[in-house]
């Protein structure tokens, strides 16, 4: 692979695939926190719209209702965020325990 091909590959990897909407979002919401919030709102709208395409029987099968669909999607998002935080906390505890265990062995070896 030549240097120009590598440069093109790197440039292509750096370009975002969001299209015009993503570019508008990055320009309008220059603060990273505002941009992340906008992305989350956009994703919630897309998920809700996709679920609205299902009929009532399909929604009932997955435990959702058309009347409370937006609230259900928001609840699922909060639950996923909470589960991710719990998993992160557990990993920190486990990694901290592994470090403490290594220190105990080092002290015992002395």
C-alpha positions in Angstrom: 0.0 0.0 0.0 1.5 3.3 -1.0 1.5 6.4 1.2 -1.2 8.1 -0.9 -3.5 5.1 -0.5 -2.8 5.0 3.2 -3.6 8.8 3.5 -6.8 8.3 1.6 -7.8 5.4 3.8 -7.0 7.5 6.9 -9.0 10.4 5.6 -11.9 8.2 4.7 -11.8 6.7 8.3 -11.9 10.1 9.8 -14.9 11.4 7.8 -18.2 10.8 9.4 -21.0 9.0 7.7 -23.8 11.0 9.3 -24.4 13.0 6.1 -26.0 16.5 6.0 -28.0 16.0 9.2 -24.9 15.0 11.2 -23.0 18.0 9.8 -25.8 20.3 10.7 -25.9 18.9 14.2 -22.1 19.3 14.7 -22.2 22.9 13.4 -25.3 23.9 15.4 -24.3 22.1 18.6 -20.6 22.9 18.8 -20.5 22.1 22.6 -19.9 18.4 22.8 -22.4 17.9 25.6 -25.1 19.7 23.6 -24.2 17.6 20.5 -24.5 14.3 22.5 -27.8 15.4 23.9 -29.1 16.2 20.3 -27.8 12.8 19.1 -29.7 11.1 21.9 -32.9 12.9 21.2 -32.6 12.2 17.5 -32.0 8.5 18.2 -35.1 8.4 20.5 -37.2 9.9 17.8 -35.9 7.4 15.2 -36.5 4.4 17.6 -40.0 5.7 18.4 -40.8 6.1 14.7 -39.6 2.6 13.9 -41.7 1.2 16.7 -44.8 3.1 15.5 -44.6 1.2 12.2 -45.5 -2.0 14.1 -49.1 -2.9 14.5 -50.8 -3.2 17.9 -50.4 -7.0 18.0 -46.7 -6.7 17.4 -46.3 -4.0 20.0 -48.2 -6.0 22.6 -46.0 -9.0 21.9 -42.9 -7.0 22.9 -44.7 -5.5 25.9 -45.3 -2.0 24.5 -48.4 0.0 24.0 -49.0 2.6 21.2 -50.6 5.0 23.8 -47.4 5.1 25.9 -44.8 4.3 23.3 -42.6 7.5 23.8 -42.6 7.0 27.5 -41.7 3.3 27.1 -38.8 4.2 24.8 -37.5 6.8 27.3 -37.9 4.2 30.1 -35.9 1.7 28.1 -33.2 4.3 27.5 -32.9 5.1 31.2 -32.8 1.4 32.1 -30.0 0.8 29.6 -28.1 3.8 31.0 -28.5 2.5 34.5 -27.4 -1.0 33.6 -24.3 0.4 31.9 -23.4 2.4 35.0 -23.9 -0.7 37.2 -21.7 -2.8 34.9 -19.0 0.0 34.9 -19.1 0.1 38.7 -18.8 -3.7 39.0 -15.8 -3.7 36.6 -14.1 -1.0 38.7 -14.8 -3.0 41.9 -13.4 -6.2 40.3 -10.3 -4.5 38.9 -9.8 -2.8 42.3 -10.0 -6.2 44.0 -7.5 -7.6 41.6 -5.0 -4.9 42.4 -5.5 -5.2 46.1 -5.1 -9.0 45.8 -1.8 -8.5 44.0 -0.6 -6.1 46.7 -1.6 -8.7 49.4 0.5 -11.3 47.6 3.5 -8.9 47.4 3.2 -8.1 51.1 3.0 -11.8 52.0 6.1 -12.5 49.8 8.1 -10.0 51.7 
